Amino acid sequence: MAASTDQQIALVVLCKMTHFTIIDRFLRIQTSTHLCNLVSYQVKELAKQHNLTINGVFDFPEPYVPVSNGNPFPGIISRSYVDTRSKCST
């Protein structure tokens, strides 16, 4: 049975992350779209299988239009910086 699109996307994401063995925890940043929710769920399940820790989940509004909505990523980075980078700084 072939993997669904969301499973394929999630697998690519996790393969990239596990290729670089320094990554063992990460944030899930997602939107409210149907496909994003499916991929987010698959990433969560694959993370469990690969002993990866999800430090948090951040949502940003759709449609993503930085000119009118502002860029949500600097705020996400600043709010999550300590949890995701503390291992690297010790």
Buried (B, 14 or more C-beta within 10 A) or exposed (E): EEEEEBBEBBBEBBEEBBEEEEBEBBBBBBBEEEEBEBBBBBBBEBBEEEEBEBEBEBBBEEEEEEEEEEEBEEEBBEEBEEEBEEEEEE
